[in-house]
C-alpha cells in the first residue's frame, strides 16, 4: 500500500473482501507494542452503545462506583 499526500491508503481488494469491508466501512486504528499499525473493522459506532439505554436517575461519585464494584466482586464488606 502507498500513503498519499492526503494521508490516505487504499486497502487491496483481497484484504477488503476477507474483512467484509464495503464502501463507507469504518475502521479503528491503533499502534501495537511493536510499533505496527493495526486496523480493525468497527462493528458499531460509539453512539450506538448508548442508544436505547435507560435514563440515569441517580448520579454516583467515582468512590461510590468503586465501592459498588468491590462489593459486586466480593472485595469489601458493606
C-alpha positions as CSV (number, residue, x, y, z in Angstrom):
1,X,0.0,0.0,0.0
2,X,1.1,3.6,-0.6
3,X,0.3,6.6,1.6
4,X,-1.0,9.5,-0.5
5,X,-0.1,13.1,0.1
6,X,-3.5,13.4,1.8
7,X,-2.7,10.6,4.3
8,X,-4.9,8.1,2.6
9,X,-4.4,4.4,2.0
10,X,-6.1,2.1,-0.5
11,X,-6.7,-1.3,1.1
12,X,-6.2,-4.0,-1.6
13,X,-9.4,-5.8,-2.7
14,X,-8.2,-9.1,-1.4
15,X,-8.0,-7.7,2.1
16,X,-11.3,-5.8,1.8
17,X,-13.0,-8.9,0.7
18,X,-11.5,-11.0,3.5
19,X,-12.7,-8.5,6.1
20,X,-16.1,-7.8,4.5
21,X,-15.3,-4.1,4.0
22,X,-17.6,-2.2,1.8
23,X,-17.5,1.5,0.7
24,X,-18.2,3.7,3.8
25,X,-16.9,1.0,6.2
26,X,-15.3,2.4,9.3
27,X,-12.0,1.2,10.8
28,X,-10.4,1.6,14.2
29,X,-6.7,2.3,14.1
30,X,-4.1,1.8,16.8
31,X,-0.4,1.1,17.2
32,X,0.7,-2.1,18.9
33,X,3.7,-2.6,21.2
34,X,5.9,-3.4,18.3
35,X,5.1,-0.1,16.5
36,X,2.8,-1.7,13.9
37,X,-0.3,-0.1,12.6
38,X,-3.3,-2.2,13.4
39,X,-6.6,-1.6,11.6
40,X,-9.8,-3.3,12.9
41,X,-13.2,-3.0,11.3
42,X,-15.6,-1.1,13.5
43,X,-18.7,-3.2,14.2
44,X,-20.6,-0.3,15.7
45,X,-20.5,3.5,16.2
46,X,-19.7,4.6,19.8
47,X,-23.0,6.4,19.9
48,X,-24.8,3.1,19.3
49,X,-23.7,1.8,22.7
50,X,-25.8,4.4,24.4
51,X,-28.9,4.3,22.1
52,X,-31.9,2.9,23.9
53,X,-30.1,3.0,27.3
54,X,-32.4,3.7,30.2
55,X,-32.3,7.2,31.6
56,X,-29.9,7.8,34.6
57,X,-31.9,8.6,37.7
58,X,-29.1,8.7,40.2
59,X,-25.6,10.0,39.7
60,X,-22.8,8.2,41.6
61,X,-19.3,9.5,42.5
62,X,-16.2,7.6,41.5
63,X,-15.8,6.4,45.1
64,X,-19.4,5.1,45.2
65,X,-18.8,3.3,41.9
66,X,-15.5,1.8,43.2
67,X,-17.3,0.5,46.4
68,X,-20.2,-0.9,44.3
69,X,-17.7,-2.8,42.1
70,X,-15.7,-4.0,45.0
71,X,-18.9,-5.3,46.7
72,X,-20.0,-7.0,43.5
73,X,-16.8,-8.9,43.2
74,X,-16.6,-9.7,46.9
75,X,-13.7,-7.3,47.6
76,X,-15.2,-5.5,50.5
77,X,-17.9,-5.8,53.1
78,X,-20.8,-3.3,53.1
